[in-house]
Amino acid sequence: MARQSKIAKANRLKKKFLQAIKDGRKPKYATKVFNICSVCGRTRGYLWAFDICRICFREKANAWELPGVRKSSW
């Protein structure tokens, strides 16, 4: 399942990064902020429009859990 500690850490870093930008200063560690799948915690193959990785996207699309998404060969 999801790696909760990785997801929580990524959310904290994102929050700090956005707060630094809002305050008008350069973030200390801009490279540490990365996109992470909200379901499984995977960092690679991230689809920003759905906030999940490609593997979770495929599973949810095949189970008809994503509105407006369907397989192109059907």
C-alpha positions in Angstrom: 0.0 0.0 0.0 1.0 3.6 0.4 4.2 4.6 2.1 2.6 7.1 4.5 5.8 8.5 5.8 7.0 9.4 2.3 3.7 11.0 1.3 3.6 13.0 4.6 7.2 14.2 4.1 6.5 15.2 0.5 3.4 17.2 1.6 5.5 19.0 4.3 8.2 19.9 1.9 5.6 21.2 -0.7 4.0 23.3 2.0 7.3 24.8 3.1 8.3 25.5 -0.5 5.0 27.3 -1.3 5.2 29.3 1.9 8.7 30.4 1.0 7.6 31.5 -2.4 4.6 33.4 -0.9 7.0 35.2 1.5 9.0 36.4 -1.4 12.2 34.5 -0.6 14.1 31.8 -2.4 13.4 28.3 -1.0 16.3 26.6 0.6 15.9 23.2 -1.0 13.9 23.5 -4.2 15.2 20.2 -5.6 13.8 18.2 -2.6 10.2 19.1 -3.6 8.9 16.5 -6.0 5.7 15.1 -7.1 4.6 11.9 -5.4 1.6 9.6 -6.0 -1.1 10.1 -3.4 -2.1 6.5 -3.5 1.1 4.4 -3.5 3.9 7.0 -2.9 5.7 6.4 -6.2 7.8 9.3 -7.5 8.3 8.2 -11.1 5.7 8.1 -13.8 3.6 10.9 -12.1 0.6 12.3 -13.9 0.0 15.8 -12.6 -3.5 16.1 -13.9 -4.7 13.2 -11.7 -2.1 13.5 -8.9 -1.3 9.7 -9.2 1.4 7.6 -10.9 0.9 5.7 -14.2 0.3 2.4 -12.5 -2.4 3.6 -10.2 -3.9 5.6 -13.1 -4.2 2.4 -15.2 -5.8 0.4 -12.3 -8.3 3.2 -11.6 -9.1 3.7 -15.3 -9.7 0.0 -15.9 -12.0 -0.1 -12.8 -14.0 3.0 -14.2 -13.0 5.0 -11.1 -11.8 8.1 -13.1 -14.6 10.1 -14.7 -14.1 11.0 -18.3 -11.2 8.5 -18.8 -11.7 5.5 -21.0 -9.5 3.1 -22.9 -8.8 4.2 -26.4 -9.2 0.8 -28.0 -12.7 0.3 -26.8 
